[in-house]
């Protein structure tokens, strides 16, 4: 049990560092302050499976926050239960609130099998949006649906280059949620206009 705990801890720490390396240079070039303080510039592990990243100091954005919940690789019961109940995978949420005046809009790209669940969790999507077709100017994701207030905005929000990027990475996407009604998030609970990315890796 102790060996599994140590192996799981260091594996999660390694995954966190790998995530950090994949984006830290870009974050440092885009934001004035990266990390929770000048001495903590990267992600930090909170406990055994939660890790966080914070950046601020970019025009038009209040901040960027990443919260990742990694598999409980250090927990023997979780590891043993995976063949029966399935893997919880590694999950990450990226939240970016906008500053200044933003046009009101509700739009989302959602994993098809989770549409009902995500609608139930987000009242703005439940009340104000309907399904819309993907533009045919780029590869169409096979397992993702569009929810929007207006089908007219879809081509502007999904240029061919962005749609291609989404299609290439759709296996990682649970939802991309653009809203002016806010979301349930501890750090962004007072923010209304924002975009949130929910990502998953098996």
Secondary structure, DSSP 8 states (H G I E B T S, - for coil): -HHHHHHHHHHHHHHHHHHHHHHHHHHHHH-SEESSBTTB-S-EEETTTEEEEEEE-BTTEEEEEEEEE---TT-HHHHHHHHHH----EEEEEEEEE-S------EEEEEGGGHHHHHHH-HHHHHH-EEE---SSS---SSEEEEES-GGGHHHHS-HHHHHHHHHTGGGEEEEEEESS--S-SSSTT--SEEEEEEEE-
